[in-house]
Amino acid sequence: MLEPRDERPWGPRRIAGAVGVVLLLLAGLFAVAAGRAAVSCRKELHAAEGFLASGDLASALLAARHAAEWYVPLDGCSEVGLTLLDEVAAKADATGQGELALVALRSARTSIMLTRGLYTPHAGRLPRLHAEIAARMAAERRLSGKAQPDDQARYLAQLDGYEARRPNPWLALAGSLGFVGWLGAVAGFAWFGLRADGSFVWKAALGWAGTALVLFCLWLTLVRYA
């Protein structure tokens, strides 16, 4: 049974206020980050369109890739960047720049891989990209005189293997919950483990401190293996 506490350094109102402030700060940070990403994406997109119109395919490829990497949920700017990479590949093929076309297709795939988290944005584009990249890589092997009969199938299997290497969304979610639990345990330590004069309620303090330590280690472990 916990020792009675007539005066608490962290009363319910103060705790609720502190939680509200933290939530507002987190929401503000997310809004700033999302706004920065959206603005940067459009800036790169505008540059890519200008380079593409002037025929500078290499610069257009670089800018379009940067635009595709600035992914924000529910914002279509990144999708437009991927579409521009397709246009760069098509124009490179039309002008006999097959190597540049392959770089554009690989850049589109890389942009998608870099935006993975609990899910893979634009995953529907990957089967076509993988098929085209594998075919072009096999063609390069044939031109080099080092071709093997199964080159294209082998390359395609390697590219499609990303699913087995992608982050585990359930472990990532569990890690996030572990972090929230750790914050709650720290708050419990402050609420139940400290008296108004700053001295410890040892039984409660040790219990909450142990819980916080376990949850912190759990969070680090889940993040490591997610």
N, C-alpha and C positions, 0 to 999 in steps of 0.2 A: 504493500500500500504506500502511495506517495505521501510525503510529508505535506501538511497543510501549508498553503501559501496565501497569506493575506494580501501581500503586496507583490506584484509581479512586474519585473522590468519590461516585459513584453506582453502587454494585455491584448485581448482579442482585437480591439480597434487598431492598435498599433501594428499587429501582425497583418490584419486585413489591409491596412493602408500600405504596408511594405510590399505585400504581395501584389497589390494593385499597381504600385509604382514599377515593380519589376516587370509585370505583364505589359504595362504601357511602354517601358523602355524596349522590351523585346519586340513589340509590335512596331515601334518606331524604327528600330534597327532593320527589321525585315522590310519595312516600307522604303527606307533609304536604299538598301541593297537592291531591292527589286526595281526601284526607280532608276538607279544608276545603271543597272543592267539593261533596262528598256531603252534608255537614252543612248547608251553605248552601242547597242545593237542597231538602232536606227542610223546612227552616225556611220557605222561601218557599212551598212546596207546602202546608204546614199553614195558612199565612196565606191562601192563595188559596182553599182549601176553606172556611175560615171566612167569608170575604167572599162567596163564592158562595152559601153557605147562608143568609146574611143578606140576599141580594138586591143587594149592592153590586157590580154587575158591573164598573164601571170599576176599582175597587181589585182585584177578583179577576183582571181582565185583566193588570194591571201585575205582580202577584205571580206569576201563572202564567207570564208571559213570563220573569221573572227565574229561575224554577225551570227552565224549558226551556233557558235559556242556561248553566246550571251542568252541562255535559255531562261525564260521566266514562265511559270505555269499560267495557262490561259492567254498568253501573249503569242500572237502568230508571227512575230518578227523572225525568230529563229528558223521557223519553217520556210520563210521566204529566202533566208540565207542558203538553206539547203537546195531550194529550187534554183537559185542563181548558180550554185556549184554544178548542177545538172546542165544548165545553159552553157557554162564555161566548158564542160566536157564535150558537149555537142559541137560547139564552135571550134574547139581544139581539134576534134576529129575531122571536121569539115575543112580545116586548113592544114591537114597533114601533121598535126602535133599530137600523135598518139600518146607519147610519154606524159605530156601535160594533161591530157584527158584522164589518164590513169591516176595522176596526182590529185586531180579534182575529185574523182570518185573516192579515193582513199581519204581525202580531207573531209568529205561528207560523212564517211563512216566514223572517222576519228572524232568529229564534232558530236556525233550521236553518243559515242562511247563516253566522252568527257562529261556529258550531262546526265549520266545515270545516277540514280539514287535509290529510293524505294521502288522505282519503276524505271523503264527505259523510254524516254521521250522519242517519238518518231520511229519506234521499232518497226512499224509497217514498211519503212523504206529499206530496211536491211536485206531482206531476201533478194531484191533486185540488185542492190549494190554488190552484195556478195557474189552473185552469179556473174555480173559484169567484170568485177575485179579478178575473179578466178579465171575467167576466160582470157582476159588480157594478159595475166601473168603466165598462163600456159602458152599463149602465143609468143611471148617474149622468150620463153624457154626453147620453143621450136626454132626461133630465129637464131638463137645462140648455138644451136646444134647439140644441146644437152637435154632434149626433151625425153620424158618418160611417158608411157601410155596413160598412166593414172594421174598426171600432173593436175589437170583441171579439177578432178574429183577430190584430190588430196588438198588442194588449196581451198576449195569450197568447204570441205569438212573443217579445216582449221579456222576459217572465218566464222562458220556457223557455230563453232564451239564456244562462242562468247557467252552463251547461256549458262554453260557449266562454270564459267569463270566470273560471272556477274555477282555483285554483292547480294547477300541473302537478305531480302527485305524484312523477314520476320525477326532475324537476329538484330538487324538495325533498329527495328521498332522496339524490340525488347530492351535494347541498350538505351534507347531514348527514355523508356519508362523507368529503367533503372536509375538514370540520371535525375529524373523528376523525383523518384523515391528518395534518392540521396539528399536532395534539397529539402524534402519533407522531414527526413531524419535530423538534418542539421537544425531545422526550425524546432523540432521536438526537443532536441538537446537544449536549445536556448529557452524554451518554454517550461519544460519540466525539470531540467537539470540545474538551473540556476535560481538562486534566491534573489530577492530584491537588492541585497547588499553585495551581490556578486559572488557569494560563496556557493559551493556545490551541494546539490542534493545527490550524494554519491551513487546511490543505487540507480536512480533514474538517469543520472549523467552517464554512468558506465554503460547502461543498457542502450541508450540512444546513440552514444558514441560508437559502440560496437556495431549497431545496426547501420550507421552511416558508413563505417569502414567497409562492412560487407557489401553494401550496395555500391560503394565507389569502386571496389575491386571487380564486382560483377559488371559494372558499366564498362570499365576498361577492357575486360576480357571479351565482352560481347562486341565492342567496337573493333577489337583486334581481329576477331574471326568472322565478322559480318562480311 
